Amino acid sequence: MCGITGFNWKDEQLLGRMCEAIKHRGPDDGGTYIDDKVSLGHRRLSILDLSEKGHQPMFNEDGTIVLIYNGEIYNFLELREEFIKKGRKFKSDTDTEVVLHAYEEYGTDCVQHFNGMWAFCIYDKTKNILFLSRDRFGIKPLYYHFDGERFIFSSEIKALLEHDLPREENRSIVFDYLYFNLTDHCEDTFFKGIKRLMPGHNMIFDLSSGKMEIEKYYDVQSRFVKEEEDHQKVKELFTDSVRKRLIADVPVGSCLSGGIDSSSVVVTMRKVDPDAQIKTFSLRFPGDSIDEGEYQQQINEMVNSMNFCVTPDTSDLMNDLQELFLTQEEPFSGTSVYGQYRVMKLARDNGMKVLLDGQGADEVLAGYHYFHGYYYYELLKRLNLSLLLKEANGCYDKSRSFAPMIYLLLRMTPSGIKRLIYKNRKVPFLTPDFISENEGRKDKRWDIYTLNEALYSSLDTYSLPHLLRFEDKNSMRFSIESRVPFLDYRFVEYMFSMPPGQKIHDGTTKYAFRKAMEGEVPSSILSRHDKIGFATPEEKWMKDETVREMIQEIIDSESFREREFWDWKMVKSMYEKLLEGKSSSIFVGTDIWRCISMELWMRLFIDRENITAE
């Protein structure tokens, strides 16, 4: 795992500053390549072949192809063997060299042969192009700026900001965040003029003409043709995914929340390697309803793993807040991001360089409760009322919640009425002028009606992209490579090929995967229907004296009052009602946090100030 940077002109000092800005992504080694046309930089976190043979930039035999690469190709051994049979020579045992030869063998189609996560840039001197690619699901980030002349790219935004780019917020993205609670859902970032290469996309930058072409090379919707229902096959694919993600020349541990996903990862790690020392890393809040300690303990005792846990409090949050925003680079919608941040720090402090994690499972397996609403609507459209009632009753018996029925009603509500509800009830704290300015912005989830459509949009646009941003930025801040077995493309394609009734059944989410893991994961965990993850006691924290003082100072500050996005008096009133326990909306804490998060981001990145209030 590493960090990459570059641009289309020669400047050694500027490239050095960019590399230094992302040194945390690769503290083990660094390298550059510079000629009259390009400047390319790399920071290395050594995971495979720890020797100097893995140094980057890496060159082909005649020096006409230069590679800088961030990621892991889990099938590199198979590809390496294939290329050796074709007569290609290898100087190292790295997957980096496999990427280099794959490009020589297949050109830009090389990405179709990879199973893994990546963001890389190949400088092909013969064709005079830069070829950039991002993995199928966007596990690894890649940002860029192109103004018609200057082309700049990097693994993180902070390296791009070493250039003299205008510091201006993207108001449309700010609106999507405050109004729809959306981030990372399109190529635009919160920084005007800085974009992300989207998941499953390739880019060609022609150094001769200065033209850029971007092409989508992968779409999971086009990858399955028949319905599948084999639970044994599900287990086999998942087991092989975990097996491949254990390949490393350094120890591999795992995050462990205690839910189905992370528990399945850990028990499968033990199944794959019965003798390995397994370290797990967890978030704990003893005595709180969100604490999952009993489930974590079950798994740790079952697999004989060594567990490390952390319990951050509000003083920790306040001390780390500025660094957390610098790490994430864009606003986020809650303090659970900080919980993950502290787990990654815990892992680093205990000597880890690679962790497995359960990210992506909810999007692939239909784990979120709101997916019920899409399934209900699908059944209603088919006039399958008996199954609809059965599913609704089953869900209520397990959760004692009417939320899925509310989601069904939302599916049946016309978009125009939804916008009125948002404007007058959901986000009344935004100014009319700001809403009018963005009248054309739309949440495409309002036009999704089937379960498979919802799963696809969750994977592609609305959920997974921001979770992967949190995952990458938090882990790499502490020089840790995070690997996500649920996003092996073979596993994803198979799960997406299953019919809706295998994803949600009798009011149970993740049905097929639960069935596949029977006998592997304790029934006490497989039968869980709550959803926690690395949650923090957010509302309690927002009422804590230390946090309360900060929020009140921010809302009362001149900069917050002068922002054009919100009615600061209404935000203040909302917070006062939350503190008094008079708030009638379950979303008000999240709404307030988004405003605070937006203000802190503006101060840090646009105004270039410290984030504490004046």
N, C-alpha and C positions, 0 to 999 in steps of 0.2 A: 504494500500500500504506500502511496506516495502523493506528491503534489507536482503539478506541471504548470508551466507558464510560458508565454512567448508572444512575439509580435513581429510585424513584417518590415522591420528595418534594423539597423545595427546600432546598438547602444549598450555597452557592457555594464556601465554603472547602473542604469535603469533596470536592466535585467537582474542585477545583483540585489537591488532593493526589492523587486518582486519576489525573488526566491527567499529572501530573508523574511518577508511578510508571511510566508507559508512554511517556515522552517519546522513548525510543530507537526506538520503532516509527514515529515521525513527527516528526523534528527540524525539519522545514522550516516548519511552521505549526501553529497550534492554535486551537481555537474552542470555545465553549460555548453552550448554550441552556438557560435556566432560566425556569420559571414556577411557579405554586403547586402543580402536579401532578407535574412531572418536572424532573430535572437531567440534561442530556445533554452529554457531552464528546467531543472528537475531537482526535487528533494526526495530522498529515499528512506523508507522505513523497511528495513531488511526482514523478509519473511521466508523467502525461498532462496537457497544458495546464498548464504550470508557473506560469501567471499567478495573480493573486488571484481570478480567476473560479472557480477550483476549491476555494475556501475552504469548509470545513464547520464546523458544520452547514449543509446546503443546504436551501432552502425552495422550495415550488412558488409559482406566481404570486400566489396570494391568501394565502399564509402559513399555510394550514391543514394542510400536511404538512411535517414536518421529518425530514431524513435524516442519519444518521451511518453511514459505510460504510467497510469495510476490504476491499480486494480489487481484482480486475480482471475486467471483462466483455469478453471478447475479440471478441464479435460486436456490440459497441456501435455500430459504424459502420452496420451493416445495420439495427439497430433504430432508430437515430437517423433514418436516411432514411425508414423506415416511419412514424415518428411525425411527421416533417415533412410528409409527404404527407397525414397526417390533420389537419394544421393546428396542431400543437403548436409552440411557440416555444422556442428554445434560446438561452441567454446565454453558454454556454461550449462548449469542445470536449472536455469530460470524459465519461468513462463514468458518473460519479456522477450527472450530470443525466439520463442515459438510465435509470438505475435509478429515479429519482424519477418520470419520466414513465411508465415501465413499470408502476409501482404505480398511477398514476392511470388507466392504460388497462386493466390486467388484475386489479387488486387483488392478493390474495396469490398468485394463479396466475402472477404476473409471473416467479417463479423458474423456471418451466417454459420460459421463453423465453430464459434466459441460458445462454451457454457461457462458463464461467469459474470463478473462485474468489471466495468472498465470505463475509463475516459482517457483517450490518448490522442497524440498528434504525430503524424508521420510526415516528414519532409522528404518528398520525392524530388531529388535534384534533376533527374532526367526529364520528368514531366513538368517541373517547376511549379509544383502545387504543395499545399498543406492539406493533408487529409485528417480530419478530426472525427471521432466517433464517440458515442455514449451508449452504454449497455441498454438492453431491451427495456428494462423497467426503471432506469435512472437511479440505480443504487449509488453510482459515483457521479459527482457533480462536474459541470463544465460551463463556465460563464465566458461571455465575450462582449466586446464593444467594436462596432464597425461604423465609421462615419463617412464612408465612401472612399477614404484613403487609408486611415490607420486601422489596422486589424490587430486586436489585442485579445488574448484569452488566458484563462487561468482556472485552477481548481476552486479558487475562492475569490470572492469579490474584493477582499482587502488588498489583494495583489494588483488588481486593476486600478484601485484607487491610488496606487503609487504614481500613476500617470496624471497629467493635469486635466482630468475629466471634470466637467461641470458637476457640482453637487446639487442635484435637484430631485425632489421626490416625483415619482410617477403617480399623478393624482388619480388616474383610473384604477391603478392597483390598490392605492390607499382606500378608494371607495369600495372595491370588491372585498377588502379585508374588513372594513368597518360595517358595511351593509350586509354582505353575504357571509362573512366569516370565512373567506377564501384566501389562501396563499398558495404560491407555487403551482397554480393551475394553468398557467400559460407561459409563453416564452418571455414575457416581460417580467422584470423584477421591480422592487420598490424604488430602484435607482433608475431615473430616466436616462436612457441611452445604454443601459447594461441589460443584456439578455442572457437567457440560459439556452444551451442546446437541449432540445427536448429529448426525453427517453426514446430509445429506438430510432434515433436519427443519425445520419452521417452528414458531414459538411465537407465540401471541397472549396478551398480558397486558392484561386489562380493567381500566382505571384506576378505573372506577366500582364494580365489584363486588369487585375485588382477586382475581379468579379467573385461573388460568393454564390454557391449553390447548396441548398439544404434539401435532403431527401429522407423520407421515412422508410426504413428498411424492415421494420417489424411491426406487426399488429396482431395481437393474440386472437382477435376475432376471426382472422383468416386462417388460423392454424388448426382448427378442428372441424371434422366433417360428420362425425357420428356420436351419438350419446354413449357414455360409458357409465358402468355401475359396479365395477369390480373393486371392492374394498381392500382386498389383498394387494391388488396392483397399486392402490393408493399408498399402502404401507411400504411396499417395495421401492416405489419412487422416492418417498420421503427418506427412507433409510439410506438410499444411495446418495441422495442430496446431502445428508449430514456427513456421510462417509467422505465424499469429495471435499467437503469444507473443513475436514480435519487434517488435510494435507498441509503441512507446514514444517519448517525447520526450527520453530520456536513453540513453546507450550500454547495450547488452545483451551480457553475456558468458555464459560457461558453466562449470560444474564439469566436470572431466574426470578420471575415475579411470583410464581405459584399458580398461574393459570394454565389452561390446557396447552397453549402454544409453547411456552418456554419449558414447561414440564416435559412435553413430548421431545423437545430438542435434547434435553439433558439425559433422559432415559435412553434415547437412541444413541447418544454419544457413548454411554456405558455399554450398550449392546454391540456397537461397532468395535469398541476397544475395551475388553473386560479388565485389562490390567492398567489402564491409563490413570494417572492422577488427574482428577477433574476438580477444578475450582469454579465455584459459582458465586455470583455477585448480585445482591438483592437490596431492595429498598424496604425499610420497615418503619411502621408507625404504631408501636405497641399501644394497645388500649383504644385505638381509633377504629372505626368501622371499616376503613379501607386497608387495614393491616392484613397481610396475607401470610404471616409468619408460620401458621400451622401447616399450610400447604407447602411452603418452602421446606419446612422441616421434614415433611413426609418424603419429598423427593430426595433431599440430601441424605437421609437415612437409607432410603431404598437403594441408591446408587453409590453410597459411601463416598460422597464428594465433600470437599472442604469448602465451607460457606463463609463468605464475608458479607456483612451488611452495614448499611449506613442509615442514619435517621437525621436528616437535615432539619433545622428549625429556621425561624424567621430571621434570626441574627445571621445565620449562614447565608440565607438568600440575599439579605441586604449587603453583606460583604462581597458576594460574588456577582451581584446584579450587573455591574458594568461589564465585567469580563464575560458574562453569559450573553449579553447583547453583542459584544464584539465577536464572540464565537459564532453566534447564529447569523449575524450580518443582516437579517431581515426580521421584522416583527413576528411574534408567535402568540398563540391564542390562550395560553394558560401556563401555570407554573409546573405542570407535569414535565415540561421540558427540562426544568431544573432538577427534578428527581432523576431523570436519565443522565444529566450532566454529572451529578454527584456519584452515580453508580460507575460511570466511566472513569472518573477520578479515582474512585476506590480501587478499580481494577488496575489502573496504572501504578498506584501506590503499592500494590501487591505483586508487581513484577510481570503483569500480563502485556502481551502485544497483540493477541488475537482473541476475539470473543465471538461466539455464536449468539444469535438473537432471534426472537420470534416475529420480527417485523414482517408485515405483508400477509400474515395468516388471516386476519379479519377480512381483508379485501379479497383474498383468494377463496376462502372457505365460507364466506357469508357469515361473519361473526358479529357484525353490528346489529343491534336490535331493530334499527330502522329498516333493515332489509325485509322484515316481516311485512311492512306496509306495501312494498312493491310486490311481494308474493301474493298478498291478499288481493291486491288490485288485479293481478294477472288471473287469479282464480275467479274473481268477480266478472271480468271480461269474458271468461270462458263459460260463465254461468254455472260454475262448479260450486254451488252454494254449500253443499254438504261438507266438502273438504275445507272450504273457507271457515265454516263454523267449527269444524274439528280443530283446525290449526289455531284459530283464535282462542278457543277454550284451552287447548294444550299450552299455549303461550301464557295465558293468564294464570293457569294453575301453577306454572313454574316461576313466574315473575311477579304476580299480583300487580300488574301494571296494565293500564289501558293505552299506554304510549303507542303500541303497534296500530291500534285502531285510529289513533290521531294521525299517524303517518298515512294510513289508508285514506282518511278524509282529505289530507293534503294532496294526495294523488288525484283526487276527484275535484279539486278546487281549480277553477280557471286561473291562468297566469295573471290576468289583470287584477283579480281579487287578491291573489297572493301578494302582489306588489302593494296594494292598498293596506293590507294587513301589516306588511313589513314597515311601510312608511309611517303608519299611525300608531302601531302597537309594538312592533319589534325593535325598530330603530328610530324612535321619535327624537332622540338626542342629536341626530345629525341635522345640520342646517338645511333649510329648503333650497338655498342656492347651490349647495354642494350636491344635493340629490338631483336637482334640475340639470346641473352640469353633466351628470352621468346618467341621464334618463335612458340612454340607449344600452347601458350595461345590463347584462342578463345572466341569471343563474340557470344554466342549461339543465340542472337537475330537476327543474320545474317541468321539463318536458320528457322526463324519463318515467316509464310506467311498468316495465317488466323487471323481474329479478336479475336476469342476465345483463340487461342494459345497465342496471344500477351497479352491479358488480364490476362491469367493464369501466364505467365512468369513475368508480371509486378507485380502481387500480390505475387508471390512465390519467385522471385529472384531479379529482376532488379530495382524495384522502391520502393515498400512498405517497404522492410526490412530496408533500410537506413533512410527512413522517420520516421519509428517507433523508430529507434535508436535516431534520433534527438529529437523526441517527449518525449521519456522516460527520456533521460539524461537531457534535458532542464527543464522539469517539476520537476523531482525529485531533481535536484540541489537546487530547492527552496521549497522542501518538499510539492509538489503538486501532487496529483493523477490525471492523465489525462485519461479520458474514451472516447472511440471512438465508437459511435453507428453504424457507417457504417460497422463495422467489427463484428457485431453479426453474427454468422455462419449461422443462419437461413436465414437472409437477403442476405448474400453473396451467398449462395447456390441457392436461388430463382432467384437472378439477373443473376447469371451465367447460369441458365437454360433458359434464354430468348434468342430468336433468334437474330442474328446480327442486323436485321432491327429494333429491339426494343431498341437497344443500340445506334445506329447511324441512323438517319432518316432525309432525306432532308437536309443533311449537318449539322445537329444538334447533338452534343454529349449529353450523359445522357438523351436520349429521353424519355425512360419509366419513369425515376424518375421525369423529368420535368412535364410529364403528371400527374403523381401521386400527385404532389404537387400543381397543379392548384387549385386556390381558397384558398390555405394555405399561400403561399409565394407570395409577390407582383409580378405582371407580369413584372415590370421593372427589377427585379432581375432574374426571370426565363428566360427572353429573352436575358440575357447577354451571349455573346460568347467570351469575353476576358477571360484570365486566369491570375490572379495575386497572390492570396493567401497572405501570410505574406512576400511579396517581399520587398526588400530594393533597393535603387537607386545605385546598385552595381557599374556600370561603372562610374557614377558621383563620387562615393566615391573613386574609384581607381585613379581618376584624382585630388582628393583633395590634397592640399599641405601637410597636416599632414600624410596622407596615402602614398602619393607619396614619401615622404622622407623615410618612413619606407621600402617601397618596393625597392627603389633604394639602400638603405643601405644593405638590404638582398641580392639583386642580386650581389652587389659588394663585399660581404663578402667572406672571405677565405673559410668558410665552404660550402657556396652555390657553389662556383667555383669548389670545389673539389668533389662534389657529382658525382657519376658515372651515374646518371639517365639522365641528360640533358646537352645540350650544352649551357652553361650559357651566352655566347655571343649572341646566337640566342634569348634566352629569354629576354635578355636586349634590343635587337633590336625590338622585338615584343612589349615590353612595351613602348619604345620610340615612335614607330609608333602609338600606341594606344593614347598616350598623345598628339601627333600631329594631331590626327584625320585622319591618313593615313592608318589605318588598313582596309584591304579588307574583313576580316573574322568576322562574327558575334560571333564566338566562342573564339576569341583571349583573351577577358577579362577573360573568364572561364578558358582557358588554363593557363594563367598567374597565376590566383588565385590558381589553383591546384599545381603549382610549389611552390608558396609561402607557401601554406598550408602544403605541404609535408616537406618543409624545417623547418618550425616552429615546426611541430610535431617531426621531427628528433631531433631537439635541445632539446625539452622539455622532451621527453620520452626515447630517445636512448642515446643522449649525456649528458642528465641530466643537462641542463643549462637553464637559463631564455631564453625566445624566442626573446627578443630584440637583434638586431644585435650588434656585437662588435664595 
